[in-house]
Structures are given as structure tokens and as C-alpha cells.
């Protein structure tokens, strides 16, 4: 399994921006589709954005389309989530995840992910 560590969370005012980062421990990181999910207390973890192993294709949840951008740097074993136009409803713990299968397309379902980070908290003040 790929070990993942998120960073970059924090407190931001509504309308502001944050960039989340996810560092992967394995050189095989570049073989796996990656995703960002988020979760608030009492709710199911939800898909935010996903990216193929090459970075050639991405997909966003409707709720973040046009505001969030997922990207990756395979040379650095890094995954990113650039978040702009943040809203109070974006507040959550954000997790990065690596797909179970190598060389797959963008995965939306969390059941398709086999490795997860510990999460980073994003708080948005109104």
C-alpha cells in the first residue's frame, strides 16, 4: 500500500483559497489514480476530485466544479488540491487516497481506493 500524508489544511475566510498537498511514500505512486475526499461529522465521506495515474484526466464533484483543481507531480510523488472560492459548506476533513488498482482511470467511489491518508482539517469562516 501507498502511505499518504496530507498537509495544507487550516482556517480560511469564505471566498479564500487553500492548497492541500498529499505526499506519497512509494515510487509506484505514479502508477495509481488518486483522489480527494472529504468528510464532516455525521456524514458519509464524499468524493471531491480524482485524477488518472498520468494526470491526463480529472473529474470534480459538481459541488466543487469550477472552484477546485486536482493535480499531481509524479516526479515528486505529490498530489495537490487547489481550492478557491471556498464556502462554509466546504469545511471538512479532507483525505487523499490512492486507487486499489494500478493504471486505472479516475475513480469516484471510495471502495475503489485502497490507501488513505490521515486527513487534514479545512475550516471556512463566514
KAGI-V321755 format. One record per run of one state. SS is the DSSP state (H for helix, E for strand, L for the rest). FROM is the first residue (numbers start at 1). LEN is the number of residues. Records with the same first field share a line. If there is no record, write none. Layout:
SS: FROM-LEN / FROM-LEN
//
This chain:
L: 1-3 / 8-2 / 14-4 / 25-2 / 40-6 / 52-6 / 61-1 / 65-3 / 74-4 / 84-4 / 91-1 / 103-7 / 117-3 / 126-1
E: 4-4 / 10-4 / 18-7 / 32-8 / 46-6 / 58-3 / 68-6 / 78-6 / 92-11 / 113-4 / 120-6
H: 27-5 / 62-3 / 88-3 / 110-3
//
